[in-house]
Amino acid sequence: MSGGVDSSVAARLLMDAGLEVIGVTCVFVDDDASRKAIEDARCVAEMLGIQHEVKDCTAVFSCQVIDAFVSEYAAGRTPSPCVVCNRTCKIPALIEAADSLGCDFVATGHYANVVRRRGRFAIAHAAYEPKDQSYMLALLAQDQLKRLLLPLGAFEEGKTAVRALAREWGLPVASKSDSQDICFIHGSHLDFLADRGLAEEPGRIVSLDGRVLGRHEGLHRYTIGQRKGLNIGGAPEPYYVVEKRPHANELVVAFASEAMIGSACVSHMVWQSVAPEENARRCDEQGSFSCSVKLRYRQAAVPCRLALGTPDSVRVVLDSPQATTAPGQYAVFYDEGVVIGGGVIEQTMRD
């Protein structure tokens, strides 16, 4: 129970389904926002008449999420901390709490569904597509998925219906605003990185053919696909950031027609609906099979072919060129709305 409307309504729905519910608030950062979340969750639990526990997760969160976030930016990559948190921190912490409290399952307020395919568990799209958070849960392992309940996944009207229920039930968080994307950053992520010692190292902005076009203020200040704030004048059309080269401290830019990608290499794959040993049977003579992929959270899934490499690495070949995305983000593969698996993007290619 994060102290928000989603987890609060999820708790009440589970109670209405006849389950015995205990509210657990995981504290990831010791700050005013977390203390307010604890108090809000406690008020909801008291109103629902359920036990409420607080679990200190600050140490593991700092190691698994915050340190990794800073390290990835220092390496010229763009991390996705919420995906990492769900797999390595939030869901493990809830399962640990469930074990200590004698609970069989854990539940969250994510908008997604857990399904079974051929004896395996997998995350599937939420009924309300605009709020779908399946991408954020795509790296959960089988032992985590088999204990996970997602009561909000079936809501066809999404957050509107959830807030309506919260008001109907008189929950004190019915009108509470949604949480921000990165819970441990209040303000600019650049200030956050600077506070953790990520130094400004200005360098060259270059074109794909190596021409020097300007100066950047530090690679971590830029995002792949960024168009504004490059301060490159005299060009017939806008430049886009297409690559970071930490070894040379260079920021690579290109025009829109050159900023599209055709394929990507993905590592550290986690397979959900399909076991790794079953993948080969899906492949054609070229060693690939058709599916769809999300290359970033807020992108629609697009058709692609998935070519197998090692058990934990693949190459995704897009059916049509897509806007470039950043190494360090996640590629999540789907088959008719069900997660096949996902992994971290290591490299993108324009061909």
KOLBALO-928595 format. One record per residue (C-alpha): x, y, z. Coordinates in steps of 0.25 Angstrom, whole numbers, padded with zeros to 4 digits, always signed. Layout:
XYZ
...
//
This chain:
+0000+0000+0000
+0007+0012-0005
-0003+0022+0001
-0009+0025-0013
-0023+0022-0019
-0019+0010-0027
-0013+0001-0016
-0024+0006-0007
-0035+0001-0016
-0027-0012-0019
-0028-0015-0005
-0043-0013-0004
-0045-0021-0016
-0037-0033-0010
-0045-0032+0003
-0058-0032-0005
-0053-0044-0012
-0053-0051+0001
-0038-0051+0004
-0031-0047+0017
-0023-0035+0014
-0011-0028+0021
-0006-0015+0016
+0009-0013+0015
+0016+0000+0012
+0030-0002+0006
+0039+0010+0010
+0049+0012-0001
+0054+0026+0002
+0054+0033+0016
+0048+0046+0012
+0035+0055+0015
+0028+0048+0003
+0030+0034+0009
+0025+0038+0022
+0013+0045+0016
+0011+0032+0008
+0012+0023+0021
+0001+0032+0028
-0008+0032+0016
-0007+0017+0015
-0009+0015+0030
-0022+0023+0030
-0027+0015+0018
-0024+0002+0026
-0031+0007+0038
-0043+0011+0030
-0043-0003+0023
-0041-0010+0037
-0028-0017+0032
-0014-0019+0039
-0004-0009+0034
+0011-0012+0033
+0023-0003+0029
+0035-0010+0023
+0048-0002+0022
+0054-0005+0008
+0064+0007+0008
+0077-0001+0008
+0073-0010-0003
+0067+0001-0011
+0079+0010-0010
+0088-0002-0015
+0079-0008-0026
+0072+0004-0032
+0079+0018-0028
+0093+0013-0029
+0090+0006-0042
+0083+0019-0047
+0095+0027-0045
+0104+0017-0051
+0096+0015-0064
+0096+0030-0066
+0111+0031-0063
+0113+0020-0074
+0105+0028-0084
+0093+0020-0083
+0078+0024-0080
+0073+0015-0069
+0058+0011-0066
+0058+0010-0051
+0044+0006-0049
+0046-0007-0057
+0058-0010-0049
+0051-0007-0036
+0039-0016-0038
+0048-0028-0041
+0059-0026-0031
+0053-0018-0020
+0038-0016-0019
+0032-0030-0022
+0044-0037-0014
+0041-0028-0002
+0026-0031-0003
+0028-0046-0004
+0038-0046+0008
+0027-0038+0016
+0017-0048+0011
+0025-0060+0016
+0028-0054+0030
+0013-0050+0031
+0008-0064+0026
+0002-0059+0013
+0000-0067+0001
+0000-0056-0009
+0005-0041-0012
-0003-0031-0019
+0000-0017-0025
-0008-0006-0031
-0002-0008-0045
-0011-0007-0057
-0007-0021-0063
-0012-0035-0062
-0005-0048-0059
-0009-0060-0068
-0004-0074-0070
+0001-0079-0084
+0005-0094-0086
+0008-0096-0071
+0016-0083-0069
+0012-0069-0063
+0013-0056-0071
+0008-0042-0070
-0002-0038-0080
-0008-0024-0084
-0018-0017-0075
-0032-0016-0080
-0031-0001-0081
-0019+0000-0091
-0016+0015-0088
-0012+0012-0074
-0005-0001-0077
+0007-0004-0068
+0011-0018-0074
+0024-0012-0078
+0028-0009-0064
+0026-0023-0060
+0032-0030-0072
+0044-0035-0064
+0038-0042-0053
+0042-0057-0051
+0033-0069-0050
+0034-0070-0035
+0030-0055-0034
+0018-0056-0044
+0012-0069-0038
+0009-0061-0025
+0005-0048-0031
-0009-0042-0032
-0013-0030-0040
-0027-0026-0036
-0028-0014-0045
-0024-0020-0058
-0038-0024-0062
-0044-0010-0061
-0048-0006-0075
-0049+0009-0071
-0036+0010-0064
-0033+0021-0054
-0047+0027-0055
-0054+0015-0050
-0043+0013-0039
-0045+0027-0034
-0060+0026-0035
-0060+0014-0026
-0050+0021-0016
-0061+0032-0015
-0072+0022-0013
-0065+0015-0002
-0061+0028+0005
-0046+0025+0004
-0038+0038+0008
-0028+0037-0004
-0039+0037-0014
-0034+0050-0020
-0020+0048-0017
-0011+0052-0029
-0003+0041-0036
+0011+0039-0032
+0023+0044-0041
+0030+0034-0050
+0043+0034-0042
+0040+0034-0027
+0053+0037-0022
+0056+0049-0030
+0049+0062-0026
+0052+0073-0036
+0063+0071-0047
+0069+0058-0049
+0082+0066-0053
+0083+0072-0040
+0081+0058-0034
+0092+0053-0042
+0101+0065-0038
+0099+0063-0024
+0104+0049-0025
+0117+0053-0032
+0114+0052-0046
+0123+0062-0052
+0120+0071-0064
+0130+0068-0075
+0127+0076-0087
+0131+0071-0101
+0129+0071-0115
+0115+0069-0123
+0118+0062-0136
+0110+0057-0148
+0110+0043-0152
+0121+0045-0162
+0130+0052-0151
+0128+0066-0154
+0129+0075-0141
+0116+0083-0140
+0117+0089-0126
+0119+0086-0111
+0111+0078-0101
+0111+0081-0086
+0112+0066-0081
+0107+0054-0088
+0097+0051-0076
+0090+0064-0079
+0085+0058-0092
+0075+0047-0096
+0075+0039-0109
+0064+0045-0118
+0065+0059-0112
+0063+0070-0121
+0063+0083-0113
+0074+0089-0105
+0086+0085-0115
+0089+0099-0119
+0094+0096-0133
+0091+0107-0142
+0091+0108-0157
+0085+0095-0160
+0073+0093-0171
+0065+0085-0161
+0066+0080-0146
+0077+0071-0141
+0073+0059-0132
+0082+0052-0122
+0085+0038-0128
+0097+0033-0120
+0106+0035-0108
+0121+0031-0108
+0126+0031-0094
+0140+0027-0098
+0142+0039-0107
+0132+0048-0099
+0124+0051-0112
+0110+0053-0114
+0105+0049-0128
+0094+0056-0135
+0086+0054-0148
+0075+0059-0156
+0061+0052-0154
+0063+0043-0166
+0075+0037-0160
+0070+0036-0146
+0062+0024-0149
+0066+0010-0145
+0063-0003-0151
+0069-0013-0141
+0074-0014-0127
+0082-0024-0118
+0076-0028-0105
+0083-0035-0094
+0079-0040-0080
+0066-0046-0085
+0056-0051-0075
+0045-0060-0082
+0031-0060-0077
+0021-0067-0086
+0031-0076-0093
+0042-0084-0087
+0056-0081-0093
+0057-0096-0098
+0044-0095-0105
+0048-0082-0113
+0055-0090-0124
+0042-0098-0128
+0035-0084-0131
+0046-0080-0141
+0046-0081-0156
+0058-0086-0164
+0065-0072-0161
+0064-0074-0146
+0054-0064-0144
+0039-0062-0141
+0029-0051-0142
+0024-0043-0130
+0023-0029-0125
+0032-0020-0117
+0031-0008-0108
+0045+0000-0108
+0040+0009-0098
+0029+0010-0087
+0020+0020-0094
+0022+0015-0108
+0011+0006-0115
+0016-0008-0118
+0021-0010-0132
+0023-0022-0141
+0036-0028-0142
+0044-0041-0143
+0052-0047-0131
+0065-0054-0135
+0070-0063-0124
+0085-0062-0119
+0089-0068-0106
+0078-0072-0096
+0079-0058-0090
+0081-0049-0102
+0073-0046-0115
+0073-0037-0127
+0060-0030-0131
+0058-0026-0145
+0047-0016-0147
+0037-0018-0158
+0038-0003-0161
+0048+0007-0156
+0045+0014-0142
+0050+0026-0135
+0063+0023-0128
+0063+0019-0113
+0074+0019-0103
+0083+0007-0098
+0079+0004-0084
+0064+0005-0087
+0056-0008-0088
+0051-0016-0100
+0038-0024-0096
+0033-0034-0106
+0018-0038-0107
+0009-0048-0114
-0005-0043-0115
-0004-0035-0102
+0004-0045-0094
+0018-0043-0090
+0028-0053-0096
+0040-0046-0089
+0048-0034-0088
+0062-0030-0087
+0072-0017-0087
+0075-0010-0100
+0090-0011-0102
+0091-0005-0116
+0082+0000-0127
+0085+0000-0142
+0080+0008-0153
+0080-0004-0163
//
